[in-house]
């Protein structure tokens, strides 16, 4: 529906589709995306000028969206310490333990404007198939003796879009350095050691992400290299960066 509508609307008009449940959700690389009731599920259409800071670094969009999801919770007073984090390139995690959301971005360049469809979904009130945000809130309340309220999917979708709008404005004004310190505050990878390619592959340390949103790793004896998300996957369970 959005794919048909997005080229017909005035440029200043926003467009978002929100689903209570998906029956044919898709992830990266054609993976199936499970979407039970209780998830926040939406597709957002935005436009980005090609000749702009973000237009020249389009892969950064997925990082900004992942950060916006985390910020939608952790920017609420009292919820700052809920252990929600970002995993490169496009996942939302509980600590570095369990995935509870993801982002899928498709872009089409028409003349000098990127039309971008951002699909994002994250578990809010469904404990299966992994864990959800309200589970983390209940766990936090039990540990800290607080009484934080459970959150709703519609509230968090609205907050995510609002935060994303602000992050895009900052990026357009200041470039990557305007958002990277904040991104690193919430990501799961700082200083982590990984293997490249397979279990016997060379050892590398994660350094950060470069100006185009690609992961930077320091390989023993070879210096810093960039790893592209389109050709690689980050296997957290095996601590590997592997070709897809």
N, C-alpha and C positions, 0 to 999 in steps of 0.2 A: 504493500500500500504506500509506504513512504517512498520507495523507489520510484513509483509512478508520480507521486505528488511533488517531490522535492524540486523538480525543475520548473514547476508551474507557479510556485509561490513567489511573492515579492521577497527580495533579498533580506529585508529587515524582519521578516516574519519567522519565528521559531516553529519547530515542528518536532513533536515527540509522540511515540506510541508506547503505551504501557500495557503489559499483559499480566493478568492474575496467574495464568499458567500457560506454558508452551508445550505443544505436543511434538514439535519437530525442531527443537533448539539445536543450534550448531555452534561448535567451538572452532578453534584454529585448526587448520589442516583438514577440515571436514569431519572433525571429531563430533560425536553426539554430545549435546549438552542437556543434562537432566534438569528438569525445571518443575519440581513439585510446588504445590500451593504453599505459600509462606516465603517465597523468594521475591526480591525486588527485581523485576524484569522490564527492560525498556530499550528502545532504539531511538536515538536522538540524531537529528539532522542539523549540521552546522555548515557554514561556509567560511573558508579561510582564503584570503588573497594570496596568490602565488608569490608575489613580490613583497613578502612580509617576513618577519623573523620566524614565525611558525610555519609559514608557507614554504620556506627554504629548509625546514627541518621537520617535515610531516611525521616521521616515525615517533616524534615526541608526544603526539596526541595520546597514544595509548598510555604513556606514563602519567600524563596529566589527569587522565580519567581515573586511573588506578589510585592516584594520590587524592583525587576529589572524593572517591568513595570512602577512603580511610578518614579523610578530613570531615566528611559528612557526620561521622560519629564523634571523632576525637576533638572536634572544635566546639562541641556542646559542653557547657559548664558542668563539671562533675564527671564527665565521661572521658577526660583527657588521657587516663591511664588504662582504658580498655585496650588490650594488646592486639590491635588490628594493624596489619602491616602490608606493604607492597612487595611483590616479588617480580623481578624483571622477567619478561617484558610486560606482562599484562594480567597478573594474578593478584588477588587479595587473599591474605593469609591470616590465620590465627597464629601469632608469634612466628616461628619458622617450622611449625608442626603440621598444620593442616590447612588445605585450601577451602575457602568459603565463597569465592567469587572470581569473576574474570571479565575481560574486556575483549571485544572483537571490533576492529576498525576497518572499514572499506572506504577508499577514496576514489573519486573520479575528477579528473582535471578537465574543465571546459573553459577554453580560452585562457583567461588569467585567474580563474577561481577554482579552488578545490571544493567540491561537494563531498562532505564526509558523513558517513553513516556510522554511528557509534552504538554498538550493542553492548550493554553491560547488564550483568546479573549477579546478585549476591544473596546469600542465605540470611534472612532476617528472623524468621519465626519458624524455621523448619530444621530440626536437629539432624535429619537425614537428607542426603547421603553422607554428609561429613559432620559439620557443626555449624551453628548459626550465631549471629550477633547477639541475639537475646540470651543464648546459652552463656556467652562470654560475660554479659552483664550480670546474670544470676550468679555466675561463678565469682565475679568480682565482689558483688554484694555480700556473698557468704564469707569471703576472705577478709574483706575490709570492714564489714559491719555497716555498710551503706544501704540506702534504699532507692537506688536508681531505678527509674521506671523502664519497662520494656519499650522498644521503639517499633514504629510501624514502617512498612515498605513504602507507602506513599510519602511519608515524611522524609525518609532517607533518599528517595529518588529526587524529590524537590531540592533537598539540601545539596545533593551531589551535583545537580545541574547548576545551582547557584554558585557553589565553590568552583566548579569547572570554568564558569564564565569569568570569575575573578582571576583564576590561574592563567587563562588564555590572555587576558588583558596584561597581566604582569609579564608573561613571556613575550608578548608583542612589543612591550616597552623595553624590557631589559635583557631579553634573550635567555638562554639556558641558565646562566648564573643567577637569574632572578628567582628560579624555582628549585634548582638542584639542592641547595642546603636543606630546604624543607623536605624534599624527596628523600634525601639520605637519612633524615631524622627518623623516617618511618620504614625504611627498607630493611630486608632481612639479611643482606649479603655482606655487610662491612667486614673486611678482613678475612672472609671465608676462604678456605683452601679447597680447590676442586681439581678433578682430573678432566683432561680434554679428550674427547673422542670415545674412550672406553675405559674400563676399570684399570687397565694397564697403561693408559695414556700418560702424557707428561703432566706434571704437577703445575698448577697455576694458582695465583692469588687474585681475588676480585678486587679491583682498584676503584671502579666507579663507572659512570657512563660518559661517553664523549659528547661533543656538541651536536651530534646528530641522533642521539638516543641509543647508540650501540654500546653494548657492554664492553668494558675495558678489563682485560686480565693481564697480569704480569706473569709470563711464562718463564720458568727457570732458565737462565742463560740466554734468553731471547728478548727481554724487555717487554714493553707494553704493547699488546695487540687488541684490536676491536673485533667483537664477535657479533655478527648480524643475526637478528631474531628470525628472519625469514628462512634461514638455512639451518638454524640450530634450536635445540630445545634444552631447557634447564631441568634436569631430573633431580629434584630435591632429595628424594629417598635414597638415591645412590650417589649424591653429591657429584654429579657429572654434567658437563656441557657436551651434548651429543648431536651429531648431524641427524636431521630428520630424514 
